[in-house]
Amino acid sequence: DGKALEWGICGVGALPHDRRIVDTLSAQDGLYTLVVKHPDGHREPRVIGSIVEMMFAPDDPQAVVDRLADPRTRIVSLTITEGGYLVNQVTGEFDADDPTIQADLVEGAVPRTVFGYIVAALAVRRAAGATPFTVMSCDNLPGNGDVARRMMTAFARLKDPGLADWMDEHVAFPNAMVDRITPVTAPEDVDRLASEFGVQDGWPVVCEPFTQWVLEDHFTDGRPPLEEAGVQVVDDVVPYELMKLRLLNASHQALCYLGYLSGHRYAHEVCQDPLFVDFLLGYMEREGSPTLPEVPGVDLDAYRHQLIERFANPEVRDTLARLCAESSDRIPKWLVPVIRRNLETGGEVERSALVVASWARYAEGVDEQGEPIEVVDRIKDRVMAAAARQGEDPLAFIRDRDLFGDLVDDARFTEAYAAGLDSLHAHGARATLEARRPLDARR
């Protein structure tokens, strides 16, 4: 619409494997195609031109610090995955012992991580008396802005306590909830864009039609008029955030392991199967939703059924392998809080316990057809080793207190978990869901 043209995006790839996307987008002058995949097969492409620069941090860390320290940089948004914040799953505190952060904690170190770049740049701006930028997390974490604040200032405190105090007082960390299913771009997406629309794009982004961005209006140095582009700017993001995390994200976990074990490979296959739909709606209605506060302006029953429709979109082709990846960063943040809350209130936990059991069964690395499973997780060796001990100790997997806290000490949970795991081993995922279907159908 010709508005907010003074704003643009500088994308920074912070990790070595980001070189490909930086090189691809740089060669395309920052342009990429967004392809919306509608359930009826219709595809809606649109070239996005908001990226004006790409930087590859490992090649020139100081250049990234300089760009962040430049007063023209007003917002630093983060999509660094749930595990990128280095939160100890049990204590909720910054995990300074994580090996990925050790080099950045050395005095005078050249930054290598998001923590190092942001804190170094804020130190420059503080020394210059410049207004700090806003740090805007867009990752799937409860209170993602609050988490970013705690983790960033905790890192800064280890380097410079005075800087940490200044950050606490002057830097804004708004909470946000972002929702759009965006699977990994496949080679056929690149080929089809070229053949159908004549657009040569090395990295198009494919997504579903649905989109939602809820954002807390808390910025230190202004922002674009995002509400004019459909963003819900609100005073409190938490209810919307919890709704998404405990219904959409946790439901992705509820379908991915059970679906994969039973032979499915895509989310839409699972959500076109009435057996799985009953289980998912049972989880959302009986376990996820009762833990939520009131969500202003949202009909939860309609939202739950809309999620099933979104998951069932055959054009999106979201792989179960993607949803099963990095489970150690997802289950503790999305599903364990649901379990804890229902244990506290006397609510149901049987479905959630079965989801955890299905992760444990998946982590054994072999599906029900005897085919190997490629487990993708930053602590892959640890979770697979725990899964390998389940034959001798049925609770071995949930004894990891860094992931599950004291759930292993709760008899109601362990009974449901052990029963689910035993059924998965003895009968398989589909038969396990069949056995409990009358319960789910009566929801």
N, C-alpha and C positions, 0 to 999 in steps of 0.2 A: 504493500500500500504506500510505499515511499516514506514510511515512518521509521524512526530509530536508526537512520542510516549512519549515525555517528558511532554505532556499536558494531563490533565484529568479533569473531572467535579466532584465537590463536590456539591451535591444538598442540598439546605436548605429549609425546610418547616417552614415558619414563623408564620403561623396561626394555631389555635387549630385543625381545620378540616383537616390539612395536615398530621396528625398523620398516617392515613391509608396508604397514598402513601409512606411515609417514611418507615413505617414498612414493606410494601409489597416489595419495592425495596431493602431494607436492607436484607430481607430474601432471595432475589434472587441475592445477591452480586452485586447489581446495574444493573443487566441485565434486558432488556425488549425487547419485539418483536414489530417491526414496521411492520404493515400490510398495504400494498398499495392495495386499492380496485379499480380495473379497471372497466370501464362501462360495459364490456361484461361478468362480473361475475368472471373473473380471479383474484385471490388473490396472492400477492407476499410478503411473510414474510421474515424478516431479523432480526436477533438478534443484538441489539446495545450494545456495551460494553464500551462506553465512560464515564459512571458514575462510579467513583471509591469509592465514599463515600456518605452517606446520613446523614443529621443531622436534628433533630427536635428541633427548637429553643426554644419553651416554656419549654422544659425539662432542658436546660442548656444554657441560653442566653450568658453567658460569654465564653463558648466554641466556639460559633459562632463568637463572637467578636475576639477571639484569632485566629480563622482560617482565618478571613478576614484580620487581622493585620499581619499575617505571610507573609514575603516577597515573599514566593513561590506563593501566590495568586496574580495573575497578571491581571485578568479580572473578574469583577462581573457583570453577565448578569441578567437582570430583566424581569420576566414575571409576573407582579403583577396586571394585568388588567388595563383598562383605569382609573377606579376610584381610583386605589391605589396611584396615585400621588397627590391626595388632591388639585386639581386645582379648584379654584373658577371659575365656568363656565362663569361668566360675566366679572370679572376683569382680569382673567388669572393669578392671584397671588396665592400664597400658602395659603390654608385655615387653619390657625393655630387654628381656633375655632372648627375644626372637632373633635368630641369626641374620635375618634380612636387614636389621636395623643397626647392627653392631658397628659397622664401619662409619656410619653417620654420627655416632655418639663420640667418636674420637675427636679430641680438641683440634680445631683447624682443618677438619676433614672436608674434602670436596664432596658436595651432596651427591647421593646416589638414589635416594628415595623421595617420595612425595613429601614426607616429613622434613627431610633435609632441605629441599628446595623452598618450601613454603616458609619455614622458620628462618632460613637464611635471608630470604627476601623481606620478611617482616622486620628483621633486625636492621636492614638497610633503611627501610622506610621510617622506622622509629628514630634512628640516628639522624635522619634528614628532616625530621619533623613533618613528614608527609602523612596524609590520611591513609590508614590501612585499607587493604582490599577486603571484601567480603569473601568468606570461605563457604561455598554452597555445595553441600554433599547431595548427590543424587543416587546414592546406593541404597539397597534394600536392607535398612537397619532401623529398628525402633528408635525414634528420636535421633535420626542420623546426624542432624546438626549438633545436637548435644554431645553425641559420641565423638564427632569430629573435634569439637572444642576440647573435650576432656583429653583425648589422645594427643592432639597437637600441642596443647599446653603442657601436658605431662612430658612429652619429648623435649619441649623448649626448656622446661624446668631443669632437666638433666644437663642442659647446655648453658643456660643463663636464667637463673631464677627471676631476675628483674624483668627480662623480656617476657617471661611467662605471665607475670603479674600484669604487664602492660597489655598483653594479648587478651587476658581475661576481662580487662576493663574496656578495651577499645575495639576489638575485632568482632564483627558479627558472624554468627554461624547459624543461619536460618535452617529450620527443619523443612524437609520437602518429601513429597511422595510422588513418584513417577511410575506410571503404569502403561505399558504397551508391550505386548508379546513380540519380541524381535529375535527370531532364531538366527543361528549362524548362517551367513551368506554361503550358498552352495555354488559350485561351478555352473550348474544348470541355470541358476539365477542370472549369472553374467551372460551366458549364451542366449537365454531367452530375451533378455533386455536388448541385446544386439539384433536378434533376428526379428522380433516383433516391433520394436520401436526405433531401430537404427542407431541406438546409443551405445558407444563403446565406453564401458565404465569398468575399471579394474576392481572396484569395491562398492557395488550398490548395497543399499540397506533395504532389507525386506521386512515387512511388519503386517500386523492385523489392522483392520479399520479402527478399532477402539483406541482411544488415547485419553489419558487423564494425568494432569500435573497439578498437584495441590501444594502451595508454597506459602510459607510464613513470611509476612512482609517485614523483614528485619535486615536492613542493608546499611552499611557504613557510608557508602559513597554513591548512592543512586542505583538505579536499575532501569532496564527498558520497560515500556508499558506492556508487560507480559499479559496482563488481564485482557488486553485487546486481541490477543492471539489465543484465547481460550483457557489460559491458566486460571485456576481457582486460587486467588490470593486471600488467605484467611488468617485469623488471629491464632488459631490452634490447629496444627496439622495432625496431632497425635491420633484422634479418633479415626481419621481416614487412613493413616499410616498402618495402624493396628488392623483395620479391616482388610487392607490389602495383604499384609504380611501373614495374617492368621487364616485368611480365606484363600486368596489367590496363591501366594507363594507356598504356604503349607500344603495346599491341595495339589500343587505341582509335585511336592514330595510324596504325597499320598498316592498319586497315580504312577509316578515314574518307576519305582523299584518293583512294585507289584506287576505293573504292566510289562516291564522288561523281562522279568522272570517268567511270565506266562507266554512270552513270545512276541509281544507287540514291540514296535520300534519307534512309533511316532505317537505324539500326544493325541492327535485326532482319532487314531485307531482305538485308543483306550476310551475316549469320551464319546464314541459312537457305539460302545458296548454297554447295554443296559445294566449288566452286572456291576461294572465299575462305576457307572453313573450313580447307582443306588448307594454304593459305598461312599463315594465322594460327597454326595448330598447329605448322607448320614453324618459324615464327619463335620461338614460345614454347619449343619443345623444343630447337631446334638453336642458337639465338642468345641468347634471354633467360635461360633457366634455367641454362645453364652459367656465367653470371656471378654467380650467387647463392650466398651462404653457406648453411649448413644452417639450415632454418627449423623450429624445434622444434614437433613435433606436427602437421606439415602434410605430406600426401601430394601432392607437386607434380603428379604425373600426374592425379590426381583434380581438383586445383585448376584445372589448365589446361582440362580438359574442362568443368568447372563454369562457367568463364568464358564458354565458347562458348554454353552453355545460357542463361546470364544475358543475354548480348548478343542472343540470338535471341528473347527474350521480346517477342512482338508487341504486348503491352499497354502496355509502357513507352514505345514510340514515341520513342526518343531520336534526335534529328535528327543527321545527319552534319554539318550546318552548325555545330551547337554543338560537336561534337568537333573540327572543323577550325579553330575560332576560337582566337586567341592562340597560334598555333603557335610563335612566336619565344620564348615563355616555357615551352613544353612540350617540344618536340623536344630542345633542349639539356639539359634536366634529366632527361628520361625515356629518350631513345633514344641520344643521343650517348655517355653513359657505357657503354652496352652495346657500342657500336661500338668505343670505345677499349679496353675490356677484352678483347674478342675479337681486336683487332689485336695486343695485347700477348701474348696466349697462343696465337696461331695459330688461333683459332676462326673460325667462319664469319661473314661480314658481308654476304653477297649480299642477303639479304632486307631487312636494315636499310638498306642502301644504296638499295634500290628504294623503301623508304618515304620516305627523304629526297628521292629523285628525284620521287616522286609529290607531295610537298609543293611542290617547285620547279615542277612542271607545273601544279598547282592554283593557285599564286601568279601564273600568267600571266593569270588572271582570266577564262578562257573554257573551258567544258567541251568534251567530245568531240562534243557535238551542236551546238556553236557558240553555246550559251546563255551569257550573262554569269554569272560567279561573284562574289558579294559577299564579298570577302576581308575578314575581321575580324581585325585585329592592331594592337597599339599602335604597331608600326613598319611599318604597312601600306605606306607609300610606298617605304620602303627595300627591303623584300622583293620588292615587285612590280617595282621598277626593276631589281633584280638578275635576276629571272626574265625580264624583257623582253630582257636582253642574251644569253640563252642561245643564240640562233641564231648569233651571232658568236663566242661563247666558251662552250663546253659546261660549263665549271666555274665560270661567273660566280656562280651562286647560292651555292656553298659556299666562295667566297673571303671571305665575311664572317667574319672571325676572332672577332668578338664572339659569334657564334652557334656556330661550328664549330671554333674554335681552329685547330690545325694539320692537320686532317684532309685539307685540300686538298694537303698535302705528302706524303701517304701513297699510294703508287702502287697498292697493293692495293685501297684504298677507292675512289680516284678511277676506277680501271678498272671496278669494279662499278657505281659511281654513273653514270658516263657511259654504260655499256651499258644500264642501266635507263632512263635519261632518253631515250636514242635510241630504245629500243623503245616507250616511251610515246608519243613523238611520231610514230613511223612506224606503229605498229600499234594503239595504244590500251591501256588498262589491262587489259581482259579478255583480249585476245590475248596480252599480256605474261605474265599469270598462267598462261594455257593453255600457253604455251611452256615454262614452268618447272614445270608441274604434276608431271611424272614425278619430278623431284627432290624436291618436297614430299611426294608420295605415298610415297616410299621412306624417309621419316624414321623 
